[in-house]
Amino acid sequence: MVGSGDRSAKVRTYNFPQDRVTDHRLEGDQKNHSLQTIMDGALDPIVDALRAEEHAEKLANL
């Protein structure tokens, strides 16, 4: 499972001055994305990274 499920956990930060969206559930290079791209509706990079991380966690738990 990606994240702990805790409702108080920070999921995503939108930093307008730096044109950056940070998804705190991800690590490394997959964590930061272009704010303008995300605001234009291109959520695929975040969704794909979350899916890949969840898939890796499931494989590790086999």
TORPAFI-880302 format. One line per field, with one value per residue (C-alpha): x, y, z; residue in one letter; chain; residue number from 1. Coordinates in steps of 0.5 Angstrom, whole numbers. Layout:
! TORPAFI-880302
c1 <- [X ...]
c2 <- [Y ...]
c3 <- [Z ...]
type <- [A ...]
mol <- [A ...]
seq <- [NUM ...]
//
This chain:
! TORPAFI-880302
c1 <- [0 3 3 0 -7 -7 -11 -6 -1 1 0 2 5 4 10 8 14 18 13 14 9 12 8 11 9 14 22 28 27 19 18 18 14 12 7 4 4 0 -5 -6 -8 -2 -3 0 7 5 0 5 10 5 3 10 11 5 7 14 12 7 12 17 11 10]
c2 <- [0 7 11 10 11 16 22 27 25 30 27 33 40 45 50 56 60 54 51 45 39 35 28 26 19 18 18 20 23 21 26 32 35 41 45 48 41 38 44 43 36 31 27 21 22 22 16 12 13 11 5 3 4 0 -6 -6 -6 -12 -16 -15 -18 -24]
c3 <- [0 -2 4 11 10 16 14 17 13 8 1 -4 -4 -9 -9 -14 -13 -15 -20 -17 -14 -9 -8 -1 -2 -7 -7 -11 -18 -18 -12 -16 -22 -26 -23 -30 -33 -27 -27 -35 -33 -34 -28 -31 -29 -21 -22 -26 -21 -15 -19 -20 -13 -11 -15 -13 -5 -7 -11 -5 0 -4]
type <- [M V G S G D R S A K V R T Y N F P Q D R V T D H R L E G D Q K N H S L Q T I M D G A L D P I V D A L R A E E H A E K L A N L]
mol <- [A A A A A A A A A A A A A A A A A A A A A A A A A A A A A A A A A A A A A A A A A A A A A A A A A A A A A A A A A A A A A A]
seq <- [1 2 3 4 5 6 7 8 9 10 11 12 13 14 15 16 17 18 19 20 21 22 23 24 25 26 27 28 29 30 31 32 33 34 35 36 37 38 39 40 41 42 43 44 45 46 47 48 49 50 51 52 53 54 55 56 57 58 59 60 61 62]
//
